[in-house]
Amino acid sequence: SLGADMVMHSATKYLGGHSDMLMGALIVSSRIAQSKLIEERTSLGSTPGSLETWLLLRSLRTLKLRVQAQSETAEYLASSLVSIKCGVGRNQDTKAIESVLERVFHPTVQLKDNGAHWIKDQMKGGYGGILSIQLKSREIAEKFISELRYWKHATSLGGVESLVDHRYKWDQSENPG
């Protein structure tokens, strides 16, 4: 209904949600594309096994609650960090955060920054569980990551763990903070 011909999902993280399966899903809008995909999957045999299918079915039963909680948490963190960045509720702890935080990236921040109201139309059920921040320097970013206790440093969306990724470590064209 949004005009996409094909949508690819990583079923591993959001749909699976328990770090116990590896799967993807390809959704197409035309019957012709669907038929071709079914024919290809049938002849190549690259379909999920019965255990993976059962694990996915089990996980889909809690999908709405999990995604809603992830989205609400990311929105809360984004809102809190933006408030700190703007000097709201300034105290000793918030001053420390304010001194190292450059920018917060989350759909809710885009809505406030540039009035991107089309986001509300596209993301009616919430704004997703991914939040990105930019710190003021590479050194601050590396120190920040090394001090985390509840997040693991990894480039993946494939598990239940909360993860942090420092893109600059792998791609020097990215901002170092």
N, C-alpha and C positions, 0 to 999 in steps of 0.2 A: 504493500500500500504506500510505501515511501519512494517507490520508483526504482528499486534495486533489482537487477537481473539475477544476481547471485550473491549470497551471503555465506561467509565461512566463519564457523565458530570453533574455538578451541574448547572441546568438551572436557578437557582435563581439569581446568581450574574452576570455572564458574559452574558448569553443568555437573562435573564430577564432585569437586569440592572436598575430597577426602584423601588426596595423595595416593590413591590406590588403583588408578587406571590411566591409560593414555589413549585418547580418542579425539576425533574431530568430526564436525558435521558440515555438510555443504547443502545449503537450501537454495533451490532455483525457482524461478517464477514461471518458466515455460515447461509444458508437458514434453516437448521435443528434447530439451536439455535433460530433463528427468529421465526419460527413456534411455538416452545415450549413456548417462551416468550409471544407471542400473545395469545396462548391458555390459559396460566396461567392468564394473565391480563384480559381476557374475563371472565373466570370463577370466579376470585376473585373480579373483579370489581374495581381494583385500577388503574383506568385511570384518567387523568386530566379532570376536568370539562370544560364546554364550556367557562366560563369566563377566566379561567387560560390559555386555549388554545388561546383565542383572545388576551390576554395580551402578551403572548409569541410571537405570530405572529406580533403584533405591535412592540415589542422590537427587533425582528430580523431585522426589516427594518433599524435600526440604529446600529446594532451590529458591522459592520466593522469599522465605524467611531469611536465608543466608545472604542473598543479594541485597535485600532490604537493609539488613544490619550492616553489611559492608558499605553500602551507599550512605547510610546515615552517619556512620563513623567517619568516613572520608569527608562528608559535608561538615560535620562538627569540627574536625581538625582543621579543615581549610578556613572555616569561619573564625575559629579561635586564632589561627596564625595571622589572618588578615587583620583582625582586631588588634592584635599585638603590634603588627607592623604599623598600624595607624595610631598607635599610642594609647589605645583604649585600656583603661584599668592598669595604668603604668605602676609597676612596683619593681623591686630588685630583680626578681626572676624574669619578668617580662622585658626589662631593659636589656638583659643578657641576650634574650632571643632576638629582640629588635636590632641589636647591634650586629648580628651575623646574618639575619634573614634578608635576602634581596627581593625575592618574588615568590608568590604562591600560584600554582597552576591547578585549576579545577574548574569544571563547568560553572559552578555557582559563582566563582570569582569573575569569570567572563561575563556573566549576566550583570554583575554590579559594575565592572570596569567599563564595558563598552556597549551596554544595553543590547547584548546579543539575545534577544527574546526568542529567536527561532530555536534556540537550544531547548526551551520549555516545550515546544511542539515536538521535537525529535526525541526528547528524553522524558516522557510523561511519567514513567514509573520510578524515577530517581536518577541520580547523576553518576552512578558508578562508584566502585570502590578504589579507584586509582587516584592518587594525589601526588603531585610533584612539587618540589620546592627548589629554589635556586638560592644558594648561600653566596656570601660575598667574595669567597676565594676558594681556591683548590685546597689550601691547607685547612681551612675551616671545615670544608666538606669532608675531608679525610678524617679529621679529628672527630667530627660529628658521628660519622659511621662507626669509628672505632669505639665510641662510648655507648653505643646502643646496647640495650640488654634484651629487649623483646623482639627485635627485628633481626633477621639474618641478612648478611650481605650476599646477594645472589642475583643473577639475571635470569629470572624465570617467573612465569605466572602459573606454574604447574603444581602448586601444593597448597596446603591449608595455612602454612606459615605466613606471617607478615614479613615481607621482604623489602629491602632497600637496595637500590642500584645507583652507583655513581657512574653515569654514562661516560664521563670524560676518561675514566680509567681504560675503557675499551675503544673509545672513539674520540680522538683529540680534536675533531672538528666541532665537538659540543662545547658548551660553556663549562669551564673548569669548576665552577661553584655548583 
